[in-house]
């Protein structure tokens, strides 16, 4: 499971039929050092997250379960939650939205 920030959307005119009706988002993993991650992932979004929101992302079987199409889907990453607030052990509080100046 990752904490990530939604940084965009993906549109595909041709895709596997198992992905029909799924919204796809570009997400960037959250880093505790404040530096933007160079990694990005594409995640199916069954819950309606928006750009700039911090989200929980799962992979593999958990993602297929969250998407709701069982094992018959060609996708293994999904958004399962929108974060309202996150408190780190050093006392920092992370809000639900990111300012894109942060990265």
MMTF fields as JSON, N, C-alpha, C and O atoms, coordinates in Angstrom:
{
  "mmtfVersion": "1.0.0",
  "mmtfProducer": "UNKNOWN",
  "numBonds": 411,
  "numAtoms": 412,
  "numGroups": 103,
  "numChains": 1,
  "numModels": 1,
  "chainsPerModel": [1],
  "groupsPerChain": [103],
  "chainIdList": ["A"],
  "bondAtomList": [4, 2, 8, 6, 12, 10, 16, 14, 20, 18, 24, 22, 28, 26, 32, 30, 36, 34, 40, 38, 44, 42, 48, 46, 52, 50, 56, 54, 60, 58, 64, 62, 68, 66, 72, 70, 76, 74, 80, 78, 84, 82, 88, 86, 92, 90, 96, 94, 100, 98, 104, 102, 108, 106, 112, 110, 116, 114, 120, 118, 124, 122, 128, 126, 132, 130, 136, 134, 140, 138, 144, 142, 148, 146, 152, 150, 156, 154, 160, 158, 164, 162, 168, 166, 172, 170, 176, 174, 180, 178, 184, 182, 188, 186, 192, 190, 196, 194, 200, 198, 204, 202, 208, 206, 212, 210, 216, 214, 220, 218, 224, 222, 228, 226, 232, 230, 236, 234, 240, 238, 244, 242, 248, 246, 252, 250, 256, 254, 260, 258, 264, 262, 268, 266, 272, 270, 276, 274, 280, 278, 284, 282, 288, 286, 292, 290, 296, 294, 300, 298, 304, 302, 308, 306, 312, 310, 316, 314, 320, 318, 324, 322, 328, 326, 332, 330, 336, 334, 340, 338, 344, 342, 348, 346, 352, 350, 356, 354, 360, 358, 364, 362, 368, 366, 372, 370, 376, 374, 380, 378, 384, 382, 388, 386, 392, 390, 396, 394, 400, 398, 404, 402, 408, 406],
  "bondOrderList": [1, 1, 1, 1, 1, 1, 1, 1, 1, 1, 1, 1, 1, 1, 1, 1, 1, 1, 1, 1, 1, 1, 1, 1, 1, 1, 1, 1, 1, 1, 1, 1, 1, 1, 1, 1, 1, 1, 1, 1, 1, 1, 1, 1, 1, 1, 1, 1, 1, 1, 1, 1, 1, 1, 1, 1, 1, 1, 1, 1, 1, 1, 1, 1, 1, 1, 1, 1, 1, 1, 1, 1, 1, 1, 1, 1, 1, 1, 1, 1, 1, 1, 1, 1, 1, 1, 1, 1, 1, 1, 1, 1, 1, 1, 1, 1, 1, 1, 1, 1, 1, 1],
  "groupList": [{"groupName": "UNK", "atomNameList": ["N", "CA", "C", "O"], "elementList": ["N", "C", "C", "O"], "formalChargeList": [0, 0, 0, 0], "bondAtomList": [1, 0, 2, 1, 3, 2], "bondOrderList": [1, 1, 2], "singleLetterCode": "X", "chemCompType": "L-PEPTIDE LINKING"}],
  "groupTypeList": [0, 0, 0, 0, 0, 0, 0, 0, 0, 0, 0, 0, 0, 0, 0, 0, 0, 0, 0, 0, 0, 0, 0, 0, 0, 0, 0, 0, 0, 0, 0, 0, 0, 0, 0, 0, 0, 0, 0, 0, 0, 0, 0, 0, 0, 0, 0, 0, 0, 0, 0, 0, 0, 0, 0, 0, 0, 0, 0, 0, 0, 0, 0, 0, 0, 0, 0, 0, 0, 0, 0, 0, 0, 0, 0, 0, 0, 0, 0, 0, 0, 0, 0, 0, 0, 0, 0, 0, 0, 0, 0, 0, 0, 0, 0, 0, 0, 0, 0, 0, 0, 0, 0],
  "groupIdList": [1, 2, 3, 4, 5, 6, 7, 8, 9, 10, 11, 12, 13, 14, 15, 16, 17, 18, 19, 20, 21, 22, 23, 24, 25, 26, 27, 28, 29, 30, 31, 32, 33, 34, 35, 36, 37, 38, 39, 40, 41, 42, 43, 44, 45, 46, 47, 48, 49, 50, 51, 52, 53, 54, 55, 56, 57, 58, 59, 60, 61, 62, 63, 64, 65, 66, 67, 68, 69, 70, 71, 72, 73, 74, 75, 76, 77, 78, 79, 80, 81, 82, 83, 84, 85, 86, 87, 88, 89, 90, 91, 92, 93, 94, 95, 96, 97, 98, 99, 100, 101, 102, 103],
  "secStructList": [7, 3, 3, 3, 3, 3, 3, 3, 3, 3, 7, 7, 1, 1, 7, 7, 4, 4, 4, 6, 6, 7, 7, 3, 3, 3, 3, 3, 3, 7, 7, 6, 6, 1, 7, 7, 7, 1, 7, 7, 3, 3, 3, 3, 3, 1, 1, 7, 7, 7, 6, 6, 5, 3, 3, 3, 3, 3, 3, 6, 2, 2, 2, 2, 2, 2, 2, 6, 1, 6, 6, 7, 7, 1, 7, 7, 3, 3, 3, 3, 3, 3, 7, 1, 3, 3, 3, 7, 6, 6, 1, 7, 3, 3, 3, 1, 5, 7, 7, 4, 4, 4, 7],
  "xCoordList": [0.852, 0.0, 0.895, 1.921, 0.499, 1.224, 0.297, -0.913, 0.888, 0.222, 0.734, 1.937, -0.17, 0.227, -0.597, -1.565, -0.199, -0.924, -1.372, -0.595, -2.631, -3.147, -2.576, -2.764, -1.871, -1.259, -1.8, -1.362, -2.742, -3.304, -4.245, -4.529, -4.722, -5.639, -5.094, -4.268, -5.568, -5.191, -6.459, -7.445, -6.429, -7.526, -6.975, -5.901, -7.696, -7.254, -8.431, -9.457, -8.294, -9.376, -9.415, -10.469, -8.282, -8.221, -7.61, -6.52, -8.325, -7.822, -8.507, -9.498, -7.979, -8.565, -10.006, -10.314, -10.882, -12.312, -12.567, -13.558, -11.704, -11.91, -11.735, -12.124, -11.153, -10.941, -12.048, -12.022, -13.027, -14.132, -14.839, -15.155, -15.082, -15.788, -14.917, -15.413, -13.635, -12.743, -12.038, -11.51, -12.034, -11.295, -9.859, -9.627, -8.896, -7.487, -6.802, -6.958, -6.037, -5.351, -3.843, -3.352, -3.115, -1.666, -1.441, -1.904, -0.73, -0.45, 1.05, 1.781, 1.495, 2.908, 3.014, 2.354, 3.84, 3.993, 4.432, 5.242, 3.886, 4.238, 5.571, 5.805, 6.441, 7.714, 7.755, 7.322, 8.273, 8.306, 9.406, 9.397, 10.367, 11.428, 11.013, 11.769, 9.805, 9.31, 9.752, 9.297, 10.639, 11.1, 10.146, 9.694, 9.832, 8.94, 9.573, 10.765, 8.775, 9.231, 9.331, 8.512, 10.32, 10.434, 9.493, 9.208, 9.009, 8.142, 6.699, 6.212, 6.033, 4.593, 3.968, 4.626, 2.684, 1.94, 0.601, 0.124, 0.009, -1.359, -2.228, -1.931, -3.298, -4.187, -5.631, -6.07, -6.356, -7.796, -8.436, -7.997, -9.472, -10.102, -11.599, -12.402, -11.979, -13.397, -14.124, -15.336, -13.389, -14.032, -14.161, -14.825, -13.552, -13.737, -12.765, -13.17, -11.499, -10.481, -10.234, -10.455, -9.774, -9.518, -8.061, -7.293, -7.685, -6.315, -5.889, -6.624, -4.69, -4.142, -4.483, -3.912, -5.4, -5.764, -4.757, -4.18, -4.562, -3.717, -4.612, -5.739, -4.083, -4.886, -4.108, -2.879, -4.839, -4.251, -4.359, -5.425, -3.254, -3.204, -2.771, -1.811, -3.491, -3.139, -2.777, -3.062, -2.144, -1.641, -2.093, -2.498, -2.013, -2.263, -3.694, -4.65, -3.816, -5.139, -6.042, -7.239, -5.472, -6.27, -6.839, -7.978, -6.055, -6.527, -7.641, -8.66, -7.443, -8.483, -9.775, -10.857, -9.679, -10.862, -11.545, -12.769, -10.757, -11.312, -11.994, -13.019, -11.423, -12.003, -13.334, -14.232, -13.461, -14.732, -14.988, -16.135, -13.944, -14.132, -13.397, -13.146, -13.057, -12.392, -11.042, -10.347, -10.681, -9.375, -9.387, -8.337, -10.55, -10.672, -10.483, -11.284, -9.427, -9.146, -7.657, -6.83, -7.326, -5.935, -5.324, -4.633, -5.557, -5.045, -4.768, -5.526, -3.689, -3.319, -2.984, -2.277, -3.472, -3.241, -4.551, -5.179, -4.967, -6.241, -6.2, -5.519, -6.943, -7.153, -8.253, -9.324, -7.983, -8.987, -9.421, -10.331, -8.791, -9.181, -8.633, -7.573, -9.382, -8.933, -8.589, -9.423, -7.374, -6.882, -7.415, -7.272, -8.028, -8.487, -7.359, -7.21, -6.564, -5.479, -4.563, -5.011, -3.282, -2.309, -1.306, -0.755, -1.068, -0.109, 1.078, 0.916, 2.276, 3.495, 4.078, 3.738, 4.95, 5.496, 6.313, 6.481, 6.83, 7.598, 6.697, 7.191, 5.369, 4.428, 3.897, 2.954, 4.481, 3.976, 2.595, 2.317, 1.745, 0.406, 0.359, 0.73, -0.092, -0.179, -1.648, -2.479, -1.953, -3.334, -3.793, -3.013, -5.057, -5.641, -5.256, -5.404, -4.769, -4.439, -2.986, -2.393, -2.431, -1.065, -1.106, -1.901, -0.233, -0.028, 1.002, 2.056, 0.761, 1.679, 3.036, 3.955, 3.206, 4.534, 5.392, 6.62, 4.739, 5.461, 6.084, 7.017, 5.596, 6.099, 5.026, 5.226],
  "yCoordList": [-1.17, 0.0, 1.229, 1.263, 2.23, 3.497, 4.656, 4.59, 5.717, 7.015, 7.739, 7.752, 8.339, 8.999, 10.268, 10.515, 11.058, 12.262, 12.097, 11.677, 12.432, 12.366, 13.553, 14.707, 13.252, 14.335, 14.425, 15.275, 13.561, 13.632, 12.487, 11.654, 12.454, 11.415, 10.805, 11.403, 9.608, 8.919, 8.633, 8.144, 8.939, 8.588, 7.636, 7.87, 6.569, 5.598, 5.238, 4.763, 5.457, 5.119, 3.623, 3.08, 2.961, 1.511, 0.918, 1.306, -0.025, -0.689, -2.038, -2.316, -2.862, -4.164, -3.985, -3.067, -4.864, -4.756, -4.798, -4.231, -5.453, -5.518, -4.158, -3.98, -3.195, -1.853, -0.875, 0.282, -1.328, -0.447, 0.107, -0.631, 1.399, 2.053, 2.434, 3.043, 2.097, 2.45, 3.766, 3.981, 4.628, 5.883, 5.587, 4.907, 6.088, 5.84, 7.145, 8.167, 7.099, 8.282, 8.088, 6.971, 9.174, 9.182, 9.598, 10.657, 8.764, 9.07, 9.037, 8.26, 9.901, 9.972, 9.619, 10.245, 8.615, 8.256, 9.449, 10.272, 9.523, 10.559, 10.194, 9.029, 11.175, 10.942, 11.785, 12.937, 11.211, 11.935, 12.98, 13.826, 12.938, 13.95, 15.231, 16.202, 15.231, 16.431, 16.589, 17.497, 15.71, 15.786, 14.998, 13.921, 15.521, 14.783, 13.474, 13.419, 12.444, 11.156, 11.222, 11.874, 10.556, 10.481, 9.421, 9.401, 8.538, 7.445, 7.928, 8.722, 7.446, 7.646, 6.299, 5.404, 6.162, 4.938, 5.314, 6.436, 4.378, 4.537, 3.662, 2.483, 4.23, 3.494, 3.63, 4.71, 2.529, 2.573, 3.287, 3.133, 4.065, 4.864, 4.564, 5.195, 3.601, 3.298, 4.231, 4.107, 5.179, 5.991, 7.479, 8.197, 7.966, 9.36, 10.363, 11.468, 10.016, 10.96, 12.042, 11.836, 13.195, 14.309, 14.721, 14.342, 15.497, 15.95, 16.745, 17.601, 16.441, 17.112, 16.429, 16.778, 15.463, 14.788, 13.706, 13.057, 13.526, 12.441, 11.209, 11.285, 10.075, 8.862, 7.657, 7.681, 6.597, 5.305, 4.45, 4.36, 3.824, 3.009, 1.594, 1.414, 0.595, -0.803, -1.484, -0.977, -2.641, -3.353, -4.816, -5.335, -5.451, -6.887, -7.29, -6.654, -8.361, -8.917, -7.9, -7.833, -7.117, -6.096, -5.082, -4.639, -4.717, -3.765, -4.373, -3.73, -5.607, -6.259, -6.377, -6.201, -6.676, -6.747, -5.378, -5.286, -4.325, -2.967, -2.515, -1.835, -2.896, -2.525, -3.246, -2.726, -4.452, -5.151, -6.05, -6.399, -6.428, -7.301, -8.631, -9.334, -8.976, -10.248, -10.355, -9.359, -11.586, -11.831, -11.583, -11.601, -11.353, -11.187, -9.743, -9.206, -9.121, -7.738, -7.576, -8.142, -6.807, -6.593, -5.408, -4.604, -5.278, -4.126, -4.524, -5.301, -4.005, -4.415, -3.266, -3.469, -2.071, -0.923, -0.143, 0.148, 0.199, 0.901, 1.864, 1.623, 2.954, 3.905, 3.319, 2.958, 3.226, 2.672, 3.66, 3.363, 4.822, 5.808, 7.186, 7.328, 8.203, 9.589, 10.027, 9.933, 10.5, 10.833, 12.19, 13.187, 12.218, 13.471, 14.14, 15.361, 13.328, 13.852, 12.687, 11.559, 12.982, 11.956, 12.59, 13.651, 11.943, 12.461, 11.512, 10.312, 12.063, 11.265, 11.209, 12.032, 10.248, 10.057, 11.244, 11.414, 12.073, 13.252, 14.45, 15.551, 14.245, 15.306, 16.071, 16.85, 15.87, 16.558, 16.047, 14.849, 16.972, 16.631, 16.889, 17.965, 15.906, 15.993, 16.125, 15.314, 17.152, 17.404, 16.586, 15.836, 16.731, 15.93, 16.389, 15.63, 17.613, 18.141, 18.576, 18.926, 18.548, 19.017, 20.262, 20.375, 21.181, 22.342, 21.903, 21.405, 22.055, 21.497, 22.168, 21.697, 23.257, 23.825, 22.882, 22.94, 21.991, 21.008, 19.935, 19.261, 19.76, 18.705, 17.785, 16.805],
  "zCoordList": [0.0, 0.0, 0.0, 0.679, -0.763, -0.834, -0.484, -0.701, 0.061, 0.103, -1.129, -1.39, -1.884, -3.125, -3.323, -2.604, -4.3, -4.688, -6.132, -6.99, -6.393, -7.758, -8.532, -8.147, -9.637, -10.413, -11.833, -12.608, -12.183, -13.531, -13.834, -12.973, -15.059, -15.533, -16.813, -17.502, -17.116, -18.344, -19.135, -18.584, -20.422, -21.323, -22.358, -22.911, -22.626, -23.628, -24.521, -24.034, -25.813, -26.733, -27.016, -27.345, -26.892, -27.067, -25.809, -25.391, -25.212, -24.01, -23.869, -24.544, -22.997, -22.724, -22.264, -21.504, -22.728, -22.399, -20.896, -20.434, -20.116, -18.665, -18.0, -16.846, -18.717, -18.161, -18.545, -18.126, -19.343, -19.733, -18.504, -17.57, -18.514, -17.418, -16.24, -15.292, -16.265, -15.161, -15.442, -16.533, -14.465, -14.538, -14.134, -13.135, -14.895, -14.611, -14.217, -14.886, -13.118, -12.606, -12.608, -12.445, -12.791, -12.601, -11.146, -10.722, -10.385, -8.982, -8.74, -9.355, -7.826, -7.446, -5.963, -5.133, -5.616, -4.206, -3.346, -3.772, -2.142, -1.174, -0.536, -0.215, -0.35, 0.334, 1.605, 1.609, 2.67, 3.946, 4.012, 4.907, 3.071, 3.092, 2.372, 2.338, 1.794, 1.133, -0.306, -1.002, -0.76, -2.145, -3.033, -2.647, -4.222, -5.098, -5.559, -5.862, -5.606, -6.108, -7.626, -8.275, -8.192, -9.645, -10.201, -11.398, -9.326, -9.744, -9.896, -9.091, -10.92, -11.04, -11.349, -11.88, -11.012, -11.268, -11.873, -11.709, -12.564, -13.039, -12.153, -11.96, -11.614, -10.711, -11.172, -11.567, -11.118, -11.365, -10.179, -9.039, -10.457, -9.403, -9.304, -9.991, -8.454, -8.297, -7.322, -7.144, -6.679, -5.643, -5.959, -5.211, -7.037, -7.436, -6.859, -6.497, -6.763, -6.275, -7.32, -8.514, -6.849, -7.751, -7.758, -6.874, -8.76, -8.901, -7.661, -7.171, -7.172, -5.997, -4.687, -3.654, -4.695, -3.445, -3.092, -3.965, -1.783, -1.298, -1.174, -0.684, -1.629, -1.688, -1.182, -1.117, -0.822, -0.512, -1.759, -2.368, -2.138, -3.346, -2.952, -2.203, -3.466, -3.213, -4.526, -5.611, -4.401, -5.572, -5.538, -4.498, -6.682, -6.778, -6.471, -6.915, -5.701, -5.377, -4.679, -4.96, -3.778, -3.076, -4.064, -3.914, -5.067, -6.079, -6.923, -7.175, -7.354, -8.162, -7.377, -7.937, -6.082, -5.218, -5.12, -5.212, -4.936, -4.809, -6.098, -6.06, -7.231, -8.518, -8.718, -9.381, -8.14, -8.146, -9.337, -9.615, -10.038, -11.194, -11.015, -11.994, -9.795, -9.531, -10.201, -10.401, -10.546, -11.162, -12.658, -13.299, -13.213, -14.66, -15.095, -15.86, -14.606, -14.982, -15.23, -14.514, -16.239, -16.591, -15.871, -16.496, -14.574, -13.832, -12.404, -11.823, -11.818, -10.472, -9.534, -8.547, -9.816, -8.932, -8.83, -9.848, -7.602, -7.438, -6.255, -5.258, -6.39, -5.297, -4.41, -4.898, -3.101, -2.184, -1.104, -0.33, -1.041, -0.038, -0.358, -0.967, 0.068, -0.032, 1.384, 2.284, 1.584, 2.925, 3.373, 2.666, 4.55, 5.145, 5.928, 5.895, 6.636, 7.453, 7.789, 7.994, 7.841, 8.183, 9.141, 8.851, 10.281, 11.254, 11.321, 11.541, 11.128, 11.144, 12.547, 13.397, 12.789, 14.135, 14.623, 15.831, 13.708, 14.132, 14.415, 14.656, 14.39, 14.706, 13.512, 13.654, 12.33, 11.138, 10.78, 10.846, 10.403, 9.943, 8.442, 7.974, 7.707, 6.255, 5.892, 6.301, 5.125, 4.749, 3.562, 2.974, 3.21, 2.137, 0.736, -0.221, 0.6, -0.721, -0.765, 0.256, -1.948, -2.144, -3.01, -3.943, -2.676, -3.524, -4.555, -4.161, -5.83, -6.813, -6.782, -7.453, -6.026, -5.819, -4.989, -5.054, -4.189, -3.391, -4.257, -3.822, -5.466, -6.329, -6.611, -7.329]
}
